[in-house]
């Protein structure tokens, strides 16, 4: 990677036309000679004051909720949609994958569409002919390449478009969620190919709702919120900020309103019992906590309000990371604990050493009858944060799920080394 800027976005704003009322107000102000200079004065913007640079060979991840402006930003970078205000400078040949079938013709065969996409990229017939075997092999579409793509599934279209994108000599790749389409094996193959491209110096801008893809492929990330940049930095830090602005913020709002869990009327299940609170405690002091260090003990307390006696319920607490991946499941399998649910009370469960790596996590509660019928379900019961020390950060590089400390010894021996 060099320090040479290949993409520069400077104070970019984007609006898709004015609604009627703000438009009329703007015209009235113009007639009065009182047009407001504040760009937010006349209605909503899809993107507001976006500025960043991407150096050659750098990989940038873009995260944010639906409607945050991620796809709008990629479309402007691809030249599909011009900015309303500001400037975008691109230095290099770009291949945008912002839609599965972008640039394809539905009546042409897969092989003909490969030639079409190559021509859009500026490749001649001879260059495409040389690349064709590599593209065909990567796509794994076989005889389907002779069929028109209107017969393709969305996953097959993604295979075709991605196979062209990663096998032509583009300087910049814009990728919008296409890695989430297709079977698991092809997704793994795509990620491996992306690793190769990033290592070879191709600049990548990657929009995804999969935080692990962002963390794996990108060395920098941007968090978009409501059309503006909320944070820029290391992928792990940005993903934590993204998580805290969603689950943790929602958790805080519930607590401020005096309700620590979701209203029972809005929850699924039979309602034979309802969880009225789920809190985390220091087992030694009993103090309620929301933060702890890697390796500390933690106690989960589940308060329940029993409406009808419940026997042999399958109950569990599930710990999720910021990506929504279940890291661990704590099953409440003790018979005496289940019997206590015949009256109101609470269940305590203690983990003596919580070896989760530093980051933000949320807790889910699920209770089912033996037949599988849901009794109560709290998808976002509460959240907590794990902190770490320098030793943990140095050993793990802030990668992975759990901290496993290992002691290593060097054993000297006079035996010859056998080469395999």
N, C-alpha and C positions, 0 to 999 in steps of 0.2 A: 504494500500500500504506500502511495506517495502522498505528499502534502498538497498536491495539485487538486484544486476544486474542479469536480466534473459536473456537479449539480449545485446551483445556487438559487435559493428562493428568497426574495427580498420584499418584505412587507406586502405580502399577497393577501388580497381580500377577494371573496367570491360570493356573488348574489345571483340567484336565478329569477330576476325580475322583481319588481316591487308589487306587493299587494295593493289593491285599489285605494284604500284609505291613506296609507303612507305616500302613495304616488300623488294623490290629490293635494295632500298637505304640502308636499315638496313643490308642486306647481304654484300653489297659493303663496308660499314663501318666496318663490322666485319672482312672482309678479310684484310682491311687496319689497323686493330687494333684501330679503331677510333669510336667505338660504343658510341653513346651519352647516358649519364646517365639520361637526362631529359625524363621522361615517355611520355611527349606529343610530342616528336620530330618525332615520326614515325606514324603519322596519328591519326584519331579521337578515342575518348573513349566514351563509353556509360555512364560510371560513373567515376568520378575522385576524389580520395582522400576523400572518405566518412567515417566519424567517428562519432559515437554517441552511447549512452547507453540507455537502457530502463529498469527501475526497475520493480520488480514484482508488479502486480496490476496497473501499469501505462497504460494509453491509449495514443497512439501516432498517430497523424494525419499527412499524407504526402500529400502536394499539389504541383502543378506545371503544366505547360502547357503540351500538348501532345508532347512526345519525350523528356521530361525532365529527364526520367530515373526512374520513379516511379515503374512501373511494373517490370522493370529489377531488381530493388532493392528487391522487394518482392519475385521474383523468386529465387534470391540468398539466401534470408533468409529461403525460403522453401526448399532449397537444390536441386532445379530443375536445377539451373545453377550455377557452381562454380565461385568464383571471380578469375580474372586474377592475381591480386596482393592483398595482405592484408589478414586479418583473420576475420572470423565471428564465434562467440561463442553463442550457444543456450543452455540454461539450463532449460529444461522442455519439456512436450509433446505438440506438435504444430499441429494445424489443419489449413492448408492453403486453402483459397478460392480465388485463383488467376485466375481461369477460371470457367465458369458456369458448365461445364461438367467434370471438372478435377476429375480423379479417377473413373468415371462412365463408365459402359459398355452399349453401345446403345441397345444391343439386350436383356439385362436383364430387368426385371420389376422394377418398382420403389421400391418395398419392397426388392427385391433381391439386388438392388444397395445400399439400406440402410445397409444391412448386409456386402456388399463389402466394403463400406466406413468405417464401424466400424472395419472390419478386418484390413484395412490399418492403422487405428489408434491404432491397437494393442489390441482391445477388443475381448474377447472370445464370443462364441455363447450364453452363458447364460447371459452375460452382455448386449449384444445387444437385446436379447429377453426382458429383463427388460426395456430397453429404448424405445423399438419399439412403444408402445402405445403413449408415449409422443411425439415422433418424428412424428408419423402419424397424431396426433391431431394438432400439430403446422403447418404442411404442408398444411392442408385442401385440400388434393388431392383426398380423398375419393376413389372411385372405380378406379381412374387412377393409383393407386399404383399397380394394377394387370396388367397393360399394360407396354409394353417395352418403354423405354424412347425415342426411336427414334420417337415416336408419340407425344412427349411432345413439347410444345412451349418453347422458351428460358426462359420465365417467370416461367413456371412450373419447368424447370430444376433448376432455381435459388431457387425456393421454396424448392425443395427436398434437394439440397446441403446445403442450409442455415439451414434448419430444423435439419439436422444431426449435423452441425457444432456447433450450439448453444445449443444442448441437450446432447452432450457427454462431458466428463470431461477433456477438454483440458486445459492446462496451458496458452497457447498462441493461439490467433486467428489472422490470416492474412487475411484481407478482401480487395479485389480489385474491387471497383465499383459495386459489386453485389446488393447493396441496391437500386440502381437506376433502377433495373428491377422488373417488377411485378406491380400489381395495387396499388392504393394509400393506401387502407386499409392494404394490406400486408406489405407495406413499413413502415407504422405506427407501425404495430405489430413487425416488425424486430427492429425498433429503440427502442421500449419499452423493448424488450428482451435484446438488447445491453446495455441499461441502467442498467438492472438487473445484467448482467454479469460483467460490469465494477465495479458496487457496491460490487459484491461478491469477487473481487480480481483477476479476469481473466485479463491477459495482452492482450491488443488489439493494433494491427497496422492496420490502416485504411487509404486506398487510396480512395479519392473521389474528384469529381469536384463540389460537393455540399458543399459550405463553412459552411452552417448551420448545416449539419451533423457533420462536423469536430468540430465546436464550441460546439455543444451539447454533443458529446461523448468523446471528447479528452481533456486532461489537459496539453498537450504539442503538438507542431506542428513543422514540418520541411518543409521549402520551397526549393524545388529542381529547379534549373535553369541550363539548358545546361549541365546536368550531375554532377553538384556539389551543395553542400549545400549553398544556398544564405543566409538563416537566420534560426535560431532556437529560439523558445520562446513560449509565451502564444498564444493560437489559434487566439484570436482577433487581436493581433499585427501582426502575420504572415499573416493573411488574408488581412490586410490592406497593408502590404508590397507587397503581391501577386497582389493586385489590382493596386497599384501605379506603379509596374513594367510593367503593361500591358496597361490599359486604359490611365493612367496619362502620362506614358512615350510616348505613341503614340500621345497624345495631345500636349506634349511639342515639339515633332519632327515637327509636322505640323506648330506650331507657329514659330519655328526656321527657317523653310523653307519659311516663309512669307505667308503661307496659314493657316488660323485659322480653316477652316472646310474642309471636304473632297471635292475633285475636283468634280464640278457639273457633269462632263462627266461620273464619276464613280457612280453616285447616281441614284436611281430608281425614277420613277414618270414621269408625263407628261412634267414637266419643265415650266409650265405656269408662275410660279415664283420660284426663288431659294433663299434660305437663304445664304447670303454671309458672315454672322458672327453671332455668338451668344455669348454674353458676360454677365458677372455678375458684378453688381455695388453696392456700398453703396448708398442707396436712399438719404441720407442726403448730402453727399459730391459729389456724382456722380463718385467717384473714382472706377476704375476697380479693382475687388477683386477676389481672388481665395481661400481665407480662411475667416472664420467667426466663431463666438462663437454660441453655442446653445442658441436660443432665439433671436438672432440678426435679423434685417430686411435685406432682400435681394431683389434686383431688377434684373429681367431678361430682356435683350434687344435683340430683334431679328431683324437684318437688312435683308431686302428683296430687290431683283431685279426682278421687274415685267416684264414679256415678253408679256403676254396676260391678260386682265382683268379677275379677279377671283371673283365670287359671291358665298356667303354662303359656304365658305370652312370650314371644320371641322379641326381646328388646336389645337394642344396640345403640352405641354412640359411635358415630363415624367422624373421623378427623380428616378434613380436606385441606389441600394446599390452595394457593391462589389460582391455580388452573382448574380447580374443581376435581382434581384427581383424589380418590380416596387413599390416604396414606396409611391409615390403620383403622381397624374396627374393634371396639371394646364391647364384647357381648355380656349382657347382664344375665348370666346363665345360672346363678345361684338360686336354688329352690326357695330358701328362706326369704331371699329378697323378693322373689315373685309373689310369695304368699303375703308379704307385707302390703301388697297392692290391693288387698281387700278393704283397707281403710286408707284415709288420707295420710300422707307422710312424705318422706323423701328417701332416696337411695343415694348412698355414698360409694364411690369407687375411686381407688387410689392407684396411680402409676408411680412407682418408686423412683424411676429414672426416665425422664422424658427426653430421649436422645434425638429429638427432631433438630434439624439444622435451623439456623437463624432465618426468620421470615414471619409472614402473617398467615394464620390458619383460621378456619372456621369449623364449627361443630354442628353436626346434624344428629337428630334423635329420630329413631324409627321403632315402632312397636307394632307387631303383627300377631294375629291369632295363629294357632298351629295350622289351620287351613289356608293361611296366606292372606286373610282379610286384614286390612290395615285398621289398627285401633287409633293411633295418633302418629302424626308425622310433623316434625319441625325441621324444615330444610335448612334454615339459618337460625339455629338456636342461640348461638353466641360466637364470639371470636376471641382470639388471643394472639399475642406476639411472642416469638422466641428470640432472645438476644444471645450473642456469642462473644467470646473473647478472641484475642489475636491468634492464639494457638489453633482454635477451630477454623478461623478464616484462612490461616496459612496452610493448614493441612487439607482442607476441602476445596479451597478456591470458591466457596459459596456455591458449590454444585452438589446435586444429589438431594436425598430426602432425610437420611438419618446420619448421625455421627457415630462411627465405629472406631474407637481408639485401638490402635495396634502397637504392640511393643516388638521391635525388630532386633535381632542379633545377627552379627556376622560370624559365621562358623568357618574357621580355617581348616583345610584338609589337604593332605598330601596326595589324595587320590587324583588320578588324571581326569580332566574334563572330557566327557564323551559328547562328540558332536552328533546332533540328530540330522 
